[in-house]
Amino acid sequence: MLDKNGIANRIAQEVEDGYYVNLGIGIPTLVANYVREDISVEFQSENGILGMGPFPFKGEEDADLINAGKQTITTLPGASYFDSATSFAMIRGKHVDLTILGAMEVAENGDIANWKIPGKMVKGMGGAMDLVASAENIIVAMMHTNRAGESKLLKKCSLPLTGVGCVKKIVTNLAVLEVVEDGFLLLERAPGVSVEDIKTATEGNLIIRGEVKEMNV
């Protein structure tokens, strides 16, 4: 089973040379720490930064450098800063190659809910609505179940949707799954996790084709 860093490490394997990547709040922000050093990647933050680097070491934080989740970050040589209008022009103009988001729920048809729990105060949907509407390649980073042990990979989302039919791939603490026409196609299982464990933890339709390999993390 993976922890949050393990999930980020596995997702970093999906990042290719030359990609422009937007990192959502939560687990996705950790992905920048695990991208291979032999490729060139530009990380974009919706609050107006292109060229984010790994998180700073303790004592080296700059309070003026933050990501969309208000976490302190580093920047790489050549990084640029701009206003939100320019940032969302990049996103809406489909100039981002890969979007990595967290989620509360994902449905077997690729719907995603990641912005609101009814009854709890929220400031709004935020940039996620633009990202899911504009991005053509969305990977979700999430835990497979909630704290009560209930599946977060569902037949149909119970929470208010952020986007419809937009998720392409999901990496959880248990598995890597691809959203296909009939449900969640199981691609890989986490170390120490069996296919039966994943079946038990998945409410939506889980598709298994042949032997499922173990993740390389």
C-alpha atoms as one frame of an Amber mdcrd trajectory, in Angstrom:
protein
   0.000   0.000   0.000   1.239   3.494  -0.847   1.303   6.640   1.251   0.795
  10.111  -0.240   4.425  10.347  -1.346   4.177   6.942  -2.989   1.128   8.068
  -4.967   2.985  11.196  -6.094   6.031   9.120  -7.041   3.915   6.832  -9.235
   2.144   9.748 -10.925   5.510  11.366 -11.673   6.171   8.417 -13.992   3.332
   9.711 -16.208   5.092  13.044 -16.761   6.939  13.245 -20.070   9.734  15.430
 -21.395   8.504  18.849 -22.510   5.199  18.655 -20.635   3.462  21.667 -19.119
   1.781  20.335 -15.975  -0.746  21.859 -13.577  -0.657  20.529 -10.022  -3.779
  20.697  -7.875  -3.930  21.093  -4.109  -2.969  18.190  -1.826  -1.169  15.061
  -3.039  -0.582  16.493  -6.558   1.750  19.169  -5.191   4.168  16.409  -4.163
   4.633  15.217  -7.761   7.257  17.891  -8.496   9.553  16.198  -5.957   9.684
  12.949  -7.949   9.988  13.890 -11.622  13.039  12.384 -13.317  16.041  14.703
 -13.496  16.807  13.804 -17.116  13.624  15.411 -18.485  12.485  19.024 -18.750
   9.056  19.794 -17.287   7.302  23.106 -16.585   4.950  23.069 -13.593   2.195
  25.666 -13.669   0.274  26.934 -10.652  -3.045  28.643 -11.260  -2.163  31.514
  -8.924   0.336  32.706 -11.548   3.612  30.766 -11.665   5.245  28.804 -14.447
   8.400  26.928 -13.498   7.739  25.590  -9.993  10.383  23.368  -8.447  10.334
  20.964  -5.470   9.246  22.039  -2.008  11.929  24.019  -0.128  14.002  22.495
   2.640  13.149  23.563   6.181  14.642  26.972   6.892  14.879  27.883   3.190
  11.216  28.850   2.701  10.299  32.157   1.038   6.879  33.308   2.273   6.350
  35.253  -0.969   6.602  32.093  -3.088   3.471  29.977  -2.734   1.374  27.619
  -4.845  -2.422  27.582  -5.220  -2.686  25.688  -1.924  -0.790  28.443  -0.050
   2.232  26.179   0.440   5.725  27.608   0.101   7.526  26.446  -3.047  10.734
  26.893  -4.985  11.124  28.063  -8.553  13.511  26.889 -11.250  15.781  29.094
 -13.386  13.677  30.898 -15.989  10.463  30.758 -13.947   7.891  33.471 -14.628
   5.108  35.143 -12.668   1.843  36.536 -14.036  -1.723  37.448 -13.107  -4.674
  35.089 -12.845  -6.078  36.209 -16.200  -2.919  35.022 -17.958  -2.823  31.841
 -15.909  -6.367  30.866 -16.838  -5.789  31.848 -20.455  -3.125  29.135 -20.461
  -5.549  26.646 -18.918  -8.612  27.537 -21.002  -6.500  27.734 -24.138  -5.466
  24.081 -23.637  -1.768  24.905 -23.288  -1.411  22.539 -20.304  -0.455  18.980
 -21.306  -1.328  17.254 -18.039  -3.522  18.178 -15.084  -3.114  16.333 -11.763
  -5.948  16.789  -9.284  -7.100  15.428  -5.968 -10.667  14.160  -5.592 -13.255
  13.213  -3.007 -15.029  10.894  -5.459 -14.606   9.614  -9.015 -17.343   7.786
 -10.918 -16.792   4.878 -13.295 -17.671   7.127 -16.261 -14.950   9.660 -15.371
 -17.050  12.181 -13.426 -15.146  13.917 -10.634 -16.273  15.554  -7.383 -13.527
  17.466  -5.622 -14.791  20.809  -4.426 -17.696  20.601  -1.991 -19.166  18.536
   0.823 -22.782  19.638   1.411 -23.224  21.464   4.701 -19.598  22.562   4.930
 -18.511  26.105   4.161 -16.500  26.529   0.947 -15.268  29.611  -0.891 -16.282
  28.239  -4.275 -15.287  25.734  -6.894 -12.115  27.667  -7.710  -9.824  26.849
 -10.611 -10.806  23.186 -10.691 -13.841  23.984 -12.843 -11.620  25.486 -15.538
  -9.079  22.682 -15.322 -11.593  19.864 -15.734 -13.424  21.690 -18.521 -10.272
  22.484 -20.512  -7.743  19.722 -19.820  -7.577  16.740 -22.160  -5.375  14.627
 -19.877  -6.459  14.464 -16.230  -4.930  12.161 -13.633  -6.502  11.969 -10.184
  -4.415  11.393  -7.052  -6.495  10.099  -4.156  -6.992   7.557  -1.422  -9.031
   4.569  -2.586 -11.395   4.720   0.406 -12.511   7.336   2.914 -11.804   7.262
   6.642 -14.804   5.007   7.194 -13.380   2.498   4.719 -16.004   3.294   2.071
 -15.014   3.349  -1.584 -14.325   6.669  -3.295 -14.381   5.016  -6.730 -18.086
   4.821  -7.353 -20.754   3.877  -9.855 -22.044   7.447  -9.534 -20.719  10.378
  -7.510 -22.832  11.370  -4.516 -21.188  14.773  -4.040 -21.657  17.847  -6.280
 -19.719  17.354  -9.515 -16.750  19.391 -10.603 -16.587  17.859 -14.084 -18.348
  15.248 -16.202 -16.596  12.373 -17.970 -13.200  14.059 -17.824 -10.915  11.804
 -15.724  -8.540   9.585 -17.719  -6.496   7.835 -15.036  -6.518   7.428 -11.246
  -3.636   6.600  -8.917  -4.617   5.608  -5.384  -2.860   4.071  -2.410  -3.998
   0.681  -3.758  -3.912   0.814  -7.546  -3.488   2.515 -10.906  -6.719   2.533
 -12.892  -7.768   3.837 -16.296 -11.288   5.079 -16.958 -12.628   3.154 -19.957
 -16.087   2.820 -21.478 -17.297   0.136 -19.045 -15.679   1.286 -15.808 -12.317
   1.260 -14.027  -9.679  -0.806 -15.830  -7.144  -2.088 -13.296  -3.630  -1.496
 -14.645  -1.368  -1.933 -11.606  -1.605  -2.829  -7.933   0.399  -1.289  -5.112
   3.098  -3.349  -3.363   1.541  -5.725  -0.867  -1.959  -5.214  -2.254  -3.894
  -8.049  -3.910  -6.448  -7.819  -6.694  -9.050  -9.005  -4.180  -8.177  -6.078
  -1.887  -8.829  -3.681  -4.769 -12.095  -5.404  -5.696 -13.327  -5.054  -2.121
 -12.410  -1.364  -2.008 -14.017  -0.429  -5.351 -17.763   0.188  -5.620 -17.711
   1.044  -9.328 -17.305  -1.563 -12.047 -13.737  -2.895 -11.832 -12.392  -4.441
 -15.024  -9.538  -6.934 -14.850  -7.825  -8.146 -18.002  -5.181 -10.772 -17.427
  -2.467 -10.582 -14.799  -2.177  -7.261 -12.969   1.420  -6.157 -12.463   2.772
  -4.573  -9.294   3.650  -0.869  -9.369   7.278   0.097  -9.755   7.724   2.640
  -6.962
